[in-house]
Amino acid sequence: MGKAGTSKGRSPTPTAKRENGAGAGAGGGTGDGATNNSQPTTATASTTTATVAGGGGATGAGGGTGAGGGCSRSTLHANKTILKTVSVFLASGKRNSSNQSKAAAAALQNKRQQQRQRKMDELSGKINPKLLDNLRKKTRFTKDELDALCRIYRKLVSNCQYAAKTLASSSSSATIAKPHAAVEGIDRIVFRELLHSTFDIVTEEILMERIFCSWDKAHEGLPLRLEGWLIGLSTFLRGTPAERAAFCFRVYDLNTDGFITKDEMFTLLRNCLIKQPQDEDPDEGVKDLVEIVLKKFDIDKDGKVSLDDFMGTVAAEPLLIEAFGQCLPTDSAVVSFFSTLQI
């Protein structure tokens, strides 16, 4: 009985081993090992199978991790490609912008050089071939006449510069004048002297000013540059009747509104008439004369003279072209002027 008790006391040990095997089977995730305690061999196989299955699961999980790493590498490569493309685009834009800036700077420098050269040519009396061809198309002067007129222009500009220096030196030394950029060309003083001494233009101050301002309609009131001087001189000396009539209209249009009004007629005619001592109210006679002239020129009867009214009246009666004052040279003055040109 002692042996039997001993054997009975040892009998639980294998059972514990089977339970451990079942526990291992359960850890492997197999339900059979948890229920079939009488088959240890089967439990052991189940444990092995579970272990292999667990390894497969781990391997599968590792494969999943590898797939995730491949996606990350693809995304990183794509981002690098995009950044490289953007960098190339920005660098290309910078190069294009730099090239455009350089081209604009070169064009500006070339323009300034041309302006300086043109200015030097004007002061030296020279004309570059392109400008000469352009002036021959815009004027009625020959090449030799243009060369001679350019020499006259140079002398007139020199006179203007000398007069400006003389005026500056005669001013008070205590007065400090602010420097300003003077526009080179023929100014009013030299221009009026030229009209009076060369072309026998004897007229009132207001007409002298209007002739100067109307000479170059593109730069009204500014000193006359070479091109404006030659084009205006062509109209002044050799213009067609229509061109000369249009020039006279611009002179008589005192406020440059496109019409010669009754007030402007009164101002022009009052300065032209010789006042007599016995006249009690000379303005009344001027007003009567204005009404007579207005009826002659006002073709459309709107109370003022437009360019069309003036051109139509002068075309019918050419002697009325200077009805409001002298602003054109005489024929003898024109012949005398061309005879003095050194051609």
LINHU-V74731 format. One record per pair of residues at least 4 apart in sequence whose C-alpha atoms are under 7 Angstrom apart, sorted by the first residue. I is the first residue (numbers start at 0). J is the second residue. D is the distance in Angstrom with one decimal. If there is no record, write none. Layout:
I/J/D, I/J/D
This chain:
0/4/5.9, 1/5/6.0, 2/6/6.0, 3/7/5.9, 4/8/5.9, 5/9/6.2, 6/10/6.1, 11/15/6.2, 12/16/6.5, 13/17/6.2, 14/18/6.2, 15/19/6.1, 16/20/6.1, 17/21/6.1, 17/36/6.2, 17/39/5.6, 18/22/6.0, 18/36/6.8, 19/23/6.1, 20/24/6.1, 20/39/6.7, 20/42/5.9, 20/43/6.2, 21/25/6.0, 21/32/4.6, 21/33/5.2, 21/36/6.8, 21/42/5.9, 22/26/6.1, 22/33/6.9, 23/27/6.2, 23/46/5.9, 24/28/6.5, 24/29/5.7, 24/32/5.0, 24/33/7.0, 24/42/6.0, 24/45/5.8, 24/46/4.5, 24/49/7.0, 25/29/5.4, 25/30/6.3, 25/32/6.1, 25/33/6.0, 27/46/5.8, 27/49/4.2, 27/50/5.8, 28/49/6.2, 29/45/6.8, 29/49/6.7, 30/34/6.9, 31/35/6.0, 32/36/6.9, 32/42/5.1, 32/45/6.9, 38/42/6.4, 39/43/6.1, 40/44/6.3, 41/45/6.0, 42/46/6.0, 43/47/6.3, 44/48/6.0, 45/49/5.9, 46/50/6.0, 47/51/6.1, 48/52/6.0, 49/53/5.9, 50/54/6.1, 51/55/6.1, 52/56/6.1, 53/57/6.2, 54/58/6.0, 55/59/6.0, 56/60/6.1, 57/61/6.0, 58/62/6.1, 59/63/6.2, 60/64/6.3, 61/65/6.2, 62/66/6.2, 63/67/6.3, 64/68/6.3, 65/69/6.3, 66/70/6.5, 67/71/6.4, 68/72/6.3, 69/73/6.3, 70/74/6.2, 71/75/6.1, 72/76/6.1, 73/77/6.2, 74/78/6.2, 75/79/6.2, 76/80/6.2, 77/81/6.3, 78/82/6.2, 79/83/6.1, 80/84/6.2, 81/85/6.2, 82/86/6.1, 83/87/6.2, 84/88/6.2, 85/89/6.1, 86/90/6.1, 87/91/6.1, 88/92/6.2, 89/93/6.2, 90/94/6.2, 91/95/6.2, 92/96/6.0, 93/97/6.0, 94/98/6.1, 95/99/6.1, 96/100/6.1, 97/101/6.2, 98/102/6.1, 99/103/6.1, 100/104/6.1, 101/105/6.1, 102/106/6.1, 103/107/6.1, 104/108/6.1, 105/109/6.1, 106/110/6.1, 107/111/6.2, 108/112/6.2, 109/113/6.2, 110/114/6.2, 111/115/6.1, 112/116/6.0, 113/117/6.0, 114/118/6.0, 115/119/6.2, 116/120/6.1, 117/121/6.1, 118/122/6.3, 119/123/6.1, 120/124/5.9, 120/125/4.7, 120/126/6.1, 121/125/6.0, 121/225/6.4, 122/153/5.5, 123/153/6.4, 124/149/4.8, 124/150/5.0, 124/153/5.5, 125/149/6.9, 126/130/6.3, 126/131/5.8, 127/131/6.1, 128/132/6.2, 129/133/6.3, 130/134/6.1, 131/135/6.1, 132/136/6.4, 133/137/6.4, 134/138/5.8, 135/139/6.7, 135/140/6.4, 135/141/6.8, 137/230/6.7, 138/230/5.7, 138/233/5.5, 139/233/6.0, 139/237/6.7, 140/144/5.7, 140/145/6.1, 141/145/6.1, 142/146/6.3, 143/147/6.3, 143/342/5.9, 144/148/6.0, 144/342/6.6, 145/149/6.0, 146/150/6.5, 147/151/6.5, 147/340/6.2, 147/341/6.2, 147/342/6.4, 148/152/6.1, 149/153/6.2, 150/154/6.4, 151/155/6.2, 152/156/6.1, 152/225/7.0, 153/157/6.2, 154/158/6.2, 155/159/6.3, 155/185/6.3, 155/189/7.0, 156/160/6.2, 156/184/5.6, 156/185/5.5, 157/161/6.1, 158/162/6.1, 159/163/6.2, 159/185/6.4, 159/186/6.6, 159/189/6.5, 160/164/6.2, 161/165/6.1, 162/166/6.1, 163/167/6.1, 164/168/6.1, 165/169/6.1, 166/170/6.4, 182/222/6.7, 183/222/6.7, 184/222/4.9, 184/223/5.0, 184/224/4.9, 185/189/6.5, 185/190/6.4, 185/222/5.1, 185/223/4.9, 185/224/6.8, 186/190/6.1, 186/222/4.7, 186/223/6.7, 187/191/6.0, 187/211/6.8, 188/192/6.3, 189/193/6.1, 190/194/6.3, 191/195/6.2, 191/207/6.6, 192/196/5.9, 193/197/5.5, 194/198/5.0, 194/199/6.3, 194/200/5.4, 195/199/4.9, 195/200/4.8, 195/201/6.1, 198/328/5.4, 198/332/5.2, 199/328/6.6, 199/332/6.8, 200/325/6.9, 200/326/6.9, 200/328/6.4, 202/206/6.5, 202/207/6.8, 202/325/6.3, 203/207/6.4, 203/270/6.8, 204/208/6.3, 205/209/6.3, 206/210/6.0, 207/211/6.3, 208/212/6.3, 209/213/5.9, 209/250/5.1, 210/214/6.0, 210/250/5.7, 210/326/6.8, 211/220/7.0, 212/219/4.9, 212/220/4.6, 213/219/6.3, 213/249/6.1, 213/250/6.0, 214/231/5.2, 215/219/5.9, 215/227/5.2, 215/231/6.1, 223/227/6.0, 223/228/5.6, 224/228/5.9, 225/229/6.2, 226/230/6.2, 227/231/6.0, 228/232/6.0, 229/233/6.1, 230/234/6.6, 231/235/6.1, 232/236/5.9, 233/237/5.4, 233/238/6.1, 234/238/3.9, 234/242/6.5, 234/243/6.3, 235/243/6.9, 235/327/6.6, 236/333/6.4, 238/242/5.5, 238/243/5.7, 239/243/6.2, 240/244/6.0, 241/245/6.2, 242/246/6.2, 243/247/6.2, 244/248/6.2, 244/310/6.5, 244/320/6.1, 245/249/6.4, 246/250/6.4, 247/251/6.3, 247/326/6.7, 248/252/6.1, 248/306/6.8, 251/259/6.7, 252/257/6.6, 252/258/6.0, 252/259/5.2, 253/263/6.6, 257/305/6.4, 258/303/6.4, 258/304/5.5, 258/305/4.7, 258/306/6.9, 259/263/6.1, 259/264/6.8, 259/303/6.0, 259/304/5.0, 259/305/6.5, 260/264/6.2, 260/303/4.9, 260/304/6.5, 261/265/6.1, 261/289/6.8, 261/303/6.6, 262/266/6.3, 263/267/6.2, 264/268/5.9, 264/289/6.3, 265/269/5.8, 265/285/6.5, 265/286/6.7, 265/289/6.2, 266/270/6.4, 267/271/6.5, 267/323/5.8, 267/324/7.0, 268/272/6.2, 268/285/6.7, 268/323/5.9, 269/285/6.0, 271/324/6.5, 274/281/6.9, 281/285/6.6, 282/286/6.2, 283/287/6.3, 284/288/6.3, 285/289/6.2, 286/290/6.4, 287/291/6.5, 288/292/6.2, 289/293/5.9, 290/294/6.3, 291/295/6.5, 292/296/6.3, 293/297/5.5, 296/304/6.3, 296/308/5.9, 296/309/6.1, 296/312/5.9, 297/301/7.0, 297/302/6.7, 297/303/6.1, 297/304/5.2, 297/308/5.9, 298/308/5.5, 304/308/5.7, 304/309/6.4, 305/309/6.2, 306/310/6.0, 307/311/6.0, 308/312/6.2, 309/313/6.1, 310/314/6.0, 311/315/6.4, 312/316/6.1, 313/317/4.7, 313/319/5.7, 313/320/5.5, 321/325/5.6, 321/326/6.9, 328/332/6.2, 328/333/6.6, 329/333/6.5, 330/334/6.4, 331/335/6.1, 332/336/6.1, 333/337/6.4, 334/338/6.2, 335/339/6.5, 336/340/6.9
